[in-house]
Amino acid sequence: MALSAGSAGIPGYDDGTCQSLADAYNDAVDNIEAASLAGYDLEYQYTIANNIYRELSDNCLVID
């Protein structure tokens, strides 16, 4: 599931910034899948993805 995002009117979070965060989240999810297939510990990847998603959902309009 790839997310898209746009501005929700929060200062500093325009459409471009929000979409960049959505892209970073999508990449983080892809990294979780790759790490899982390689047998790596996933805690670090989950932390990164959760932090990005928290910033994204707190400041942007998220479209999934």
Long-range contacts (C-beta under 8 A, 24 or more apart in sequence): 1-29, 1-64, 2-26, 3-56, 3-62, 3-63, 3-64, 4-62, 4-63, 4-64, 5-56, 5-60, 5-61, 5-62, 5-63, 6-60, 6-61, 6-63, 7-60, 7-61, 8-59, 8-60, 8-61, 10-59, 10-60, 12-59, 13-59, 13-60, 17-60, 18-56, 18-59, 18-60, 18-61, 21-52, 21-55, 21-56, 21-59, 21-60, 22-56, 22-60, 22-62, 24-52, 25-49, 25-52, 25-53, 25-56, 28-52
